[in-house]
Amino acid sequence: MNDSDSRAVKVRILTSIIFLLMTLYLYKLFSMQILHGEAYRKQSQNISQRSKKIPSQRGEIFDRNGTVPMVLNIDSFAVDVTPGEIPSDQMLTVLSSLSEILQVPVSSLEQKIPLSIRRSYQTIDVKANVPYITITRIAERMDELPGVSWHSKPIRNYVESGSISHVLGYVGDITREELKIYYNKGYTNNSILGKAGIEKQYEELLRGTDGFEYRTVDVKGRIIENTSAVKPPEMGKNLILTIDSKIQALAEDALGNRIGSAVVLKASTGEVLAMVSYPYFDPNLFNRPDSNDQYVKLLNDKNNPLLNRSVNASYPPASTFKIVMTTALLTEDLIPPEKTIDCLGEIEYGDRVFRCHIRRPGHGPVDLKNALAQSCDVYYWVTGRDYLGVDRIASYSAEFGFGSSVEIDLPSQTQGFIPTPQWKERRFHERWLGGDTMNMSIGQGFFLASPLQVANMVAMVVNNGVIYKPHLLKEVRDPVTNSVISREQPSVLHKSNISPEVFSTVREHMRYVITNGTAQFPMKNKTVQLAGKTGTAEVGLLDRWHSWMVAYGPYDAPADEAIVVVVMVEASNPWEWWAPYATNIIFQGVFADQTYDEAVGDLGFKYLSGPRGRQE
């Protein structure tokens, strides 16, 4: 091959290579612009756009009538800093001026804007809950505060901040641990999260959807003017609770400043009309700059104001448990209900003397009806130990819902405890004794229950064996139109096979407690007929006990009209046997449509209580 032929071959090869490269280049252009053009255009748009979150408002919370607000939103502001917009030689001056206006240490601002991000054009939220007056001060000095801006960031206003605080809960800044859980749901470092109560339970309904402001930036991240687009936020859903604000206030005043709780339950639906726990706290404290200090202070309070005693505390149910025992004795038919047992005020068993609350000479001969009315411990000690036995007692306890969750729509709740011989063997390496059965027969010993579980016990008697799941949410509503999105329906928690005839007899015996028994005086009421049971739980103190009262009314009305009231006053209070009086005040207020003061006046209880039921 001569030189000319060789050069021709090289030219053809080079031409072919150039042609191939041009073909590949043209195909790549065709692919990027035609085949995948839309995807690249979106990617380009994402790269050139910067988004700024517009926080949504949380849904608001109202009482059962939908007219009394319990939680609203208050306009507040958050101050932002965009570090890249601050000249490097002015950073310290700007942060010092901002520190003075916001009344926060410069070091706090420097921690939020470390050296590593001071060239960034990403906006940083440096202070929340800033009042309008502070924003005006910033606006007046904008010329000396480059890179500083603000946006609206509503805060929660707990209009009702008394005993309802345990139901409503509170919100707070999301923690690092919580962010790991909620990150995939769109939460960020600046998010607000429900921490307790309804705020936590229905977080997803209440939170809403954040909006965004999109602005075009150059390659250095600087915003290009007149290029913004806004996606507006969507407010969270409004919640209508089952709580009746008038009954809640009435129950709060009836309990007063006594450590304990009160529950008002609609038996036929499970709707909670009132839930009181004292002491309580002000959830608005968590909106303050020193919210962390306030939280620590509440945690260290010996009376534990953060504890919802209605659902999260367990106590021996004491003689209120005799309702379960009475039901079991009637159902098992092991001893005729008319058969009497002689109460001499005490009974010896093993090396111990068990003393009835009426000491010698005791109650005398009592049958089942009078044993419940007079709350005779001896009767239930004998029938529990010699007739029912621990296994039957435990079985009927579970039948009434003890030892398991009430499944109320709150983030946490106690299950209480039903002791068994197997448990005692594992726990203490001791065998179960007859004395343990006797203690259990009167709701003492290791047996534990929450006030709401005790309320469910009464509801089962009222409903002929049905317990409806207690709930606090009534409706979910649209925040704009107020139209009902969903409405809670009664849901059966447990249904018993015990005959309606047995429950009818139990109701008669509970009525007899009010007319002829231990509650005859404190539960006397001309407005509404009541049925119930007192309880006095021993806690190892010589001068005070837990005071219980469980009741329902009207006794003479259909079940769908009945409400259940449970009041529990802890032994940590000075002894005054207040629970029956508080219960009667609540019934009087509800059925006579009276305030606390009016109910106390009509019942003749003014001499027993201080102003609004609170101890002096």
C-alpha positions in Angstrom: 0.0 0.0 0.0 1.5 3.3 -1.1 1.5 6.5 1.0 -1.6 8.0 -0.7 -3.6 4.9 -0.1 -2.5 4.9 3.6 -3.5 8.5 4.0 -6.9 7.8 2.4 -7.5 4.9 4.9 -6.6 7.1 7.8 -8.9 9.8 6.6 -11.8 7.4 6.2 -11.2 6.0 9.7 -11.0 9.5 11.2 -14.1 10.5 9.3 -15.9 7.4 10.5 -14.9 8.2 14.1 -16.1 11.8 13.8 -19.3 10.6 12.2 -19.9 8.1 15.0 -19.2 10.7 17.7 -21.5 13.2 16.1 -24.2 10.5 15.8 -23.8 9.6 19.5 -23.8 13.3 20.4 -27.0 14.0 18.3 -28.7 10.9 19.8 -27.8 12.1 23.3 -29.3 15.5 22.6 -32.4 13.9 21.1 -32.7 11.6 24.2 -32.2 14.5 26.7 -34.5 16.9 24.9 -37.2 14.7 23.4 -37.2 11.3 25.1 -36.3 12.3 28.6 -36.8 16.1 28.3 -39.6 16.3 30.9 -37.6 14.6 33.6 -34.6 16.8 33.0 -36.7 19.9 33.0 -38.2 18.9 36.4 -34.7 18.2 37.7 -33.4 21.5 36.4 -36.4 23.3 38.0 -35.7 21.5 41.3 -32.1 22.5 41.3 -32.9 26.2 40.5 -35.8 26.4 43.0 -35.6 26.8 46.8 -38.6 26.1 49.0 -39.5 27.7 52.2 -42.0 26.0 54.5 -45.2 27.8 55.4 -46.4 26.1 58.7 -49.9 24.9 58.8 -52.2 25.6 61.7 -53.2 22.7 63.9 -56.9 21.9 64.0 -58.9 23.3 66.9 -60.7 21.4 69.6 -64.2 22.0 71.0 -66.5 20.5 73.5 -69.4 18.1 72.6 -71.7 20.9 71.5 -69.1 22.3 69.1 -69.6 25.8 70.5 -67.2 26.0 73.4 -63.6 26.2 72.3 -61.0 24.3 74.3 -57.9 24.7 72.1 -57.4 27.5 69.6 -54.5 29.0 67.7 -52.8 32.3 68.4 -50.9 34.2 65.8 -47.2 34.2 66.6 -44.1 34.6 64.6 -40.8 32.9 64.1 -37.6 34.8 63.2 -35.4 33.5 60.3 -31.8 34.1 59.3 -30.4 33.4 55.8 -26.6 33.3 56.5 -25.5 33.7 52.9 -27.3 37.1 52.7 -25.2 38.5 55.5 -21.7 39.9 54.5 -19.1 38.0 56.3 -17.6 41.1 58.0 -21.1 42.0 59.4 -22.1 38.6 60.8 -21.1 39.3 64.4 -22.7 42.7 64.3 -26.0 41.4 62.9 -26.1 38.5 65.4 -25.4 40.9 68.3 -28.2 43.3 67.2 -30.6 40.4 66.7 -29.6 39.0 70.2 -30.5 42.4 71.7 -33.9 42.5 70.0 -34.8 38.9 70.7 -33.3 38.9 74.2 -31.4 35.7 73.7 -27.7 35.2 74.2 -25.5 35.7 71.1 -24.0 32.2 71.8 -27.5 30.7 71.3 -27.7 32.3 67.8 -24.1 31.2 67.0 -25.0 27.6 67.9 -27.9 27.7 65.4 -25.7 29.4 62.7 -22.3 27.6 63.0 -19.3 28.6 60.8 -19.9 25.6 58.5 -23.2 27.0 57.1 -22.5 30.7 57.1 -22.2 30.8 53.3 -25.5 28.9 52.9 -28.6 30.5 51.6 -30.8 28.0 53.4 -33.1 29.8 55.8 -32.8 28.9 59.5 -35.5 29.3 62.2 -33.6 30.9 65.1 -36.5 31.9 67.5 -40.1 30.9 67.7 -43.1 32.3 69.7 -42.0 35.9 68.9 -44.6 38.5 69.7 -45.7 41.1 67.1 -44.1 44.0 69.0 -40.7 42.3 68.6 -41.3 41.9 64.8 -42.0 45.6 64.5 -38.6 46.3 66.2 -36.9 44.1 63.6 -38.8 45.8 60.8 -37.6 49.2 62.0 -34.0 48.1 61.8 -34.1 46.1 58.6 -31.3 48.2 57.0 -28.9 47.0 59.6 -30.2 43.4 59.7 -29.5 41.9 56.3 -30.5 38.3 56.0 -33.1 38.5 58.8 -36.8 37.8 58.1 -39.8 36.3 59.8 -42.9 34.2 59.2 -46.1 33.4 60.9 -46.0 30.4 63.3 -49.2 30.0 65.3 -49.0 28.7 68.9 -51.6 26.7 70.9 -53.9 28.6 73.2 -55.5 26.3 75.7 -58.7 28.2 76.5 -59.7 25.5 79.0 -56.6 24.9 81.1 -58.0 23.4 84.4 -58.7 19.8 84.9 -59.3 19.2 81.2 -55.5 19.5 80.7 -55.0 15.8 81.2 -57.5 15.1 78.4 -56.2 17.8 75.9 -52.5 17.2 76.6 -50.0 19.7 75.1 -47.6 20.2 72.2 -43.9 20.8 72.0 -40.9 20.9 69.7 -40.0 17.6 68.1 -37.0 15.8 69.6 -34.2 14.0 67.7 -35.6 10.7 68.8 -39.1 11.6 67.7 -37.8 13.0 64.4 -36.3 9.5 63.6 -39.8 8.1 63.9 -41.8 10.9 62.1 -39.3 11.9 59.5 -40.9 9.9 56.7 -44.2 11.6 57.5 -42.9 15.0 56.6 -41.8 16.2 60.0 -38.6 18.4 60.2 -36.4 19.8 63.0 -38.8 22.8 63.4 -42.0 20.7 63.6 -44.4 20.8 66.5 -45.7 17.5 67.9 -48.4 16.4 70.2 -46.8 15.2 73.4 -49.8 14.0 75.5 -53.6 13.6 75.6 -55.7 14.3 72.6 -52.9 16.4 71.0 -50.8 13.2 70.8 -53.6 10.7 70.2 -54.9 12.5 67.1 -51.7 14.1 65.9 -52.3 13.1 62.3 -55.7 14.6 62.2 -54.7 17.8 64.0 -51.3 18.6 62.3 -52.6 19.7 58.9 -50.4 20.0 55.8 -47.6 22.5 55.5 -47.5 24.9 52.5 -44.4 26.1 50.6 -43.1 29.2 49.0 -41.0 28.4 45.9 -38.4 30.9 44.7 -35.8 30.7 41.9 -32.2 31.1 42.8 -29.0 31.5 40.9 -26.0 29.1 41.0 -24.8 30.7 44.3 -28.2 30.2 45.9 -29.2 33.9 45.8 -32.9 34.5 45.3 -34.0 36.0 41.9 -36.7 38.6 42.3 -40.3 38.1 41.1 -40.0 34.4 40.7 -42.0 33.1 43.7 -44.9 30.6 43.7 -46.9 29.6 46.7 -48.6 26.4 47.7 -50.9 27.4 50.6 -50.9 25.3 53.8 -54.0 23.3 54.8 -55.2 23.6 58.4 -55.6 20.4 60.4 -59.0 19.0 61.1 -61.2 20.3 64.0 -62.1 17.8 66.7 -65.4 17.8 68.7 -64.9 15.9 72.0 -67.5 14.0 74.0 -66.7 16.2 77.0 -69.5 18.5 78.2 -67.8 21.7 79.4 -70.5 22.4 82.0 -70.3 18.9 83.5 -66.5 19.1 83.4 -66.5 22.3 85.4 -69.1 20.8 87.8 -67.0 17.7 88.4 -63.8 19.8 88.8 -65.5 21.9 91.4 -67.0 18.9 93.2 -63.7 17.2 93.5 -62.0 20.5 94.5 -58.4 20.7 95.6 -58.4 17.1 96.7 -55.9 14.7 95.1 -58.0 12.2 93.2 -60.2 12.0 90.2 -63.8 12.0 88.9 -65.3 10.4 85.8 -68.7 10.9 84.2 -69.6 8.3 81.6 -72.6 7.8 79.4 -73.3 4.1 79.9 -75.0 3.3 76.6 -72.4 4.8 74.3 -69.1 5.0 76.2 -68.9 8.7 75.7 -66.9 10.4 78.5 -68.8 13.5 79.6 -66.2 14.6 82.1 -62.7 13.4 83.2 -61.1 15.2 86.1 -57.8 14.6 87.7 -56.3 16.7 90.5 -53.7 18.2 90.7 -53.6 19.3 87.1 -51.3 21.7 85.1 -51.6 24.6 82.7 -50.6 23.4 79.2 -50.0 27.0 78.2 -46.8 26.8 80.3 -45.3 24.9 77.4 -45.6 28.0 75.1 -43.3 29.9 77.4 -39.5 30.5 76.6 -38.7 28.6 79.8 -41.0 25.6 78.9 -38.2 23.1 79.6 -37.8 24.5 83.2 -41.5 24.4 83.7 -41.6 20.7 82.5 -38.8 19.8 84.9 -40.7 21.6 87.7 -43.9 19.6 87.0 -41.9 16.3 86.9 -40.4 17.0 90.3 -43.7 17.9 91.9 -44.3 15.2 94.6 -48.1 15.3 93.8 -47.4 14.4 90.1 -49.7 16.9 88.3 -48.8 15.3 84.9 -50.5 12.1 86.0 -54.1 11.5 84.7 -55.4 9.7 87.7 -58.6 8.7 86.0 -56.9 6.3 83.6 -53.2 6.0 84.5 -53.4 5.4 88.2 -54.4 2.1 89.9 -55.9 1.7 93.4 -57.5 -1.1 95.4 -61.2 -0.8 94.4 -62.2 -1.7 97.9 -65.9 -2.3 98.6 -67.0 -1.1 95.1 -65.7 -4.5 94.1 -68.6 -6.1 96.0 -70.7 -5.3 92.9 -68.7 -7.9 91.1 -68.9 -10.3 94.0 -72.7 -9.9 94.2 -73.0 -10.6 90.5 -70.9 -13.7 90.9 -72.8 -15.0 93.9 -76.1 -14.5 92.1 -74.9 -16.2 88.9 -73.2 -19.2 90.5 -76.1 -19.8 92.9 -73.7 -21.5 95.4 -75.4 -19.9 98.4 -79.1 -18.8 98.5 -79.2 -14.9 98.4 -81.6 -14.9 101.3 -79.3 -17.1 103.5 -77.8 -15.0 106.3 -74.2 -15.0 107.6 -73.7 -13.7 111.2 -71.4 -10.8 111.3 -69.8 -10.3 114.8 -67.6 -7.5 113.6 -64.5 -9.7 113.1 -63.5 -13.2 111.9 -60.5 -15.3 112.8 -58.6 -17.1 110.1 -55.2 -18.7 110.5 -53.1 -16.6 112.8 -54.9 -13.3 111.9 -58.1 -11.5 113.0 -60.0 -9.9 110.1 -62.1 -7.0 111.4 -65.2 -5.6 109.6 -65.6 -1.9 109.3 -68.3 -2.2 111.9 -66.5 -3.6 115.0 -68.2 -5.6 117.7 -71.1 -6.4 117.9 -70.9 -6.2 114.0 -73.8 -6.1 111.6 -75.5 -9.2 112.9 -77.2 -11.7 110.5 -77.1 -10.3 107.0 -78.2 -11.7 103.6 -76.7 -10.7 100.2 -78.9 -7.6 99.7 -78.1 -6.2 103.2 -74.5 -7.3 103.0 -74.1 -5.0 99.9 -76.1 -2.2 101.5 -74.2 -2.3 104.7 -70.9 -3.2 103.0 -70.4 -6.1 105.4 -66.9 -7.4 105.0 -67.6 -10.6 107.0 -70.3 -11.7 104.5 -68.0 -11.3 101.5 -65.0 -12.8 103.3 -66.9 -16.0 104.0 -68.7 -16.3 100.6 -65.5 -15.4 98.7 -63.3 -17.9 100.6 -65.8 -20.8 101.2 -68.1 -20.6 98.2 -66.6 -18.7 95.2 -62.9 -19.3 95.6 -60.1 -17.3 94.0 -60.4 -18.7 90.5 -64.1 -17.8 90.1 -63.4 -14.3 91.6 -60.6 -13.7 89.1 -62.7 -15.0 86.2 -65.6 -12.6 87.1 -63.2 -9.8 87.6 -61.9 -10.2 84.0 -65.5 -10.5 82.8 -66.1 -7.0 84.1 -63.0 -5.7 82.3 -60.5 -5.6 85.2 -56.9 -6.5 84.4 -57.1 -5.3 80.8 -57.0 -2.0 78.9 -60.2 0.0 78.6 -59.0 1.1 75.1 -59.9 4.7 75.6 -58.5 7.0 72.9 -55.6 8.3 75.0 -51.9 7.5 74.4 -51.5 5.6 77.7 -53.6 3.9 80.3 -53.1 1.4 83.1 -54.5 -2.2 82.9 -54.9 -2.5 86.6 -54.2 -6.0 88.1 -56.0 -9.2 89.0 -53.9 -11.3 91.3 -53.8 -15.1 91.0 -52.2 -17.9 92.9 -49.8 -18.5 89.9 -48.8 -14.9 89.9 -48.1 -14.9 93.7 -46.0 -18.0 93.4 -43.9 -16.5 90.6 -43.6 -13.1 92.2 -43.1 -13.9 95.9 -42.4 -17.6 95.8 -45.2 -18.1 98.2 -48.4 -20.1 97.9 -51.8 -18.4 97.8 -53.6 -18.5 101.1 -57.3 -18.3 102.2 -56.5 -14.8 103.6 -55.5 -13.7 100.1 -58.9 -14.7 98.8 -60.6 -12.9 101.7 -58.7 -9.7 100.9 -59.5 -10.0 97.2 -63.2 -10.6 98.0 -63.5 -7.0 99.3 -61.3 -5.4 96.6 -58.1 -5.2 98.8 -54.8 -7.0 98.8 -53.0 -7.0 95.4 -56.1 -6.1 93.4 -55.7 -2.8 91.5 -58.1 -0.9 89.2 -58.3 2.6 87.6 -61.4 4.8 88.2 -62.3 4.4 84.5 -62.3 0.6 84.9 -64.6 1.0 87.9 -66.9 3.2 85.8 -67.0 0.4 83.2 -67.9 -2.1 85.9 -71.0 0.0 86.7 -71.8 0.5 83.0 -71.9 -3.3 82.5 -74.5 -3.6 85.2 -76.6 -0.8 83.7 -76.3 -2.2 80.2 -77.2 -5.8 81.2 -73.7 -7.1 80.4 -72.3 -4.8 77.7 -69.4 -2.5 78.1 -69.0 0.1 75.4 -65.5 1.3 74.7 -64.9 4.6 76.5 -64.0 7.4 74.0 -63.3 11.1 74.0 -63.6 11.9 70.3 -67.1 12.6 69.1 -66.7 14.1 65.6 -64.1 15.2 63.1 -65.0 18.4 61.2 -63.7 20.4 58.3 -62.0 23.6 59.6 -63.3 25.7 56.7 -66.9 24.5 56.2 -67.5 23.0 59.6 -69.1 20.0 57.9 -68.8 16.6 59.7 -66.1 14.4 58.1 -66.6 11.5 60.5 -68.6 10.7 63.6 -67.6 8.1 66.3 -70.1 5.3 66.8 -70.5 3.2 70.0 -68.2 0.2 69.9 -68.6 -2.8 72.2 -65.5 -3.5 74.3 -66.9 -6.5 76.0 -70.2 -8.5 76.1 -71.0 -10.8 79.0 -73.1 -14.0 79.0 -74.4 -13.3 82.5 -78.2 -13.2 82.4 -80.1 -9.9 82.4 -82.1 -11.1 85.4 -78.9 -11.2 87.5 -78.0 -7.6 86.5 -81.6 -6.5 87.3 -81.2 -7.9 90.8 -77.7 -6.2 91.2 -79.3 -2.9 90.2 -82.0 -3.3 92.8 -79.3 -4.1 95.5 -77.3 -1.0 94.4 -80.4 1.1 94.8 -80.9 -0.3 98.3 -77.4 0.9 99.1 -78.6 4.5 98.5 -82.0 4.2 100.2 -81.1 2.0 103.2 -77.3 1.5 103.2 -74.0 3.2 103.7 -74.7 6.0 101.2 -78.1 6.8 102.6 -77.2 10.3 103.8 -74.5 11.6 101.5 -76.4 10.3 98.4 -79.9 11.5 99.3 -81.3 13.3 96.2 -84.8 14.5 95.4 -84.0 15.4 91.8 -82.9 12.0 90.5 -83.0 8.4 91.8 -79.6 6.9 92.2 -78.0 3.5 92.7 -74.4 2.8 93.6 -71.8 1.6 96.1 -69.4 3.2 98.5 -65.8 2.1 99.0 -63.1 2.8 101.6 -59.7 1.4 100.6 -57.0 0.7 103.3 -53.6 1.9 102.4 -51.7 1.2 105.6 -52.5 4.5 107.4 -54.4 4.7 110.7 -56.2 8.0 110.1 -57.1 8.0 106.4 -58.2 5.8 103.5 -59.0 6.1 99.8 -62.6 7.3 99.5 -64.6 5.8 96.6 -68.1 6.3 95.3 -69.6 4.7 92.2 -73.1 5.3 91.1 -75.5 5.7 88.2 -78.7 7.5 87.6 -81.5 7.8 86.9 -82.2 4.4 88.4 -85.8 4.4 87.2 -85.0 5.4 83.5 -84.0 3.4 80.4 -80.3 2.5 80.2 -79.7 4.9 77.3 -80.5 7.8 79.6 -78.2 6.7 82.4 -74.8 8.3 83.3 -72.2 6.7 85.5 -70.2 8.8 88.0 -67.1 7.6 89.8 -65.3 9.8 92.3 -62.0 8.7 93.9 -60.3 10.8 96.6 -56.8 9.6 97.6 -55.8 8.9 101.2 -53.1 11.6 100.8 -55.8 14.1 101.6 -57.1 14.8 105.1 -59.8 12.2 105.8 -63.4 13.5 105.2 -65.1 10.7 103.2 -65.8 13.2 100.4 -66.3 10.9 97.4 -70.1 10.3 98.1 -70.8 14.0 98.6 -68.9 15.0 95.4 -70.8 12.3 93.5 -74.2 13.5 94.6 -73.2 17.1 93.8 -72.4 16.0 90.2 -75.7 14.2 89.8 -77.6 17.1 91.2 -75.8 19.6 88.9 -76.3 17.4 85.8 -80.0 16.6 86.2 -81.1 19.9 87.7 -79.0 21.9 85.3 -77.3 23.6 88.2 -73.8 25.0 88.9 -71.7 23.7 91.7 -72.8 26.4 94.1 -76.5 25.8 93.3 -76.2 22.1 93.6 -74.4 22.3 97.0 -77.1 24.7 98.2 -80.0 22.5 97.2 -78.4 19.4 98.7 -77.6 21.2 102.0 -73.9 20.5 101.7 -72.6 24.1 102.2 -71.5 23.4 105.7 -69.3 20.5 104.5 -67.2 22.2 101.8 -65.2 25.3 101.2 -65.8 27.7 98.3 -66.4 25.8 95.0 -65.6 22.5 96.8 -62.0 23.4 97.4 -60.6 22.9 100.9 -59.6 26.0 102.8 
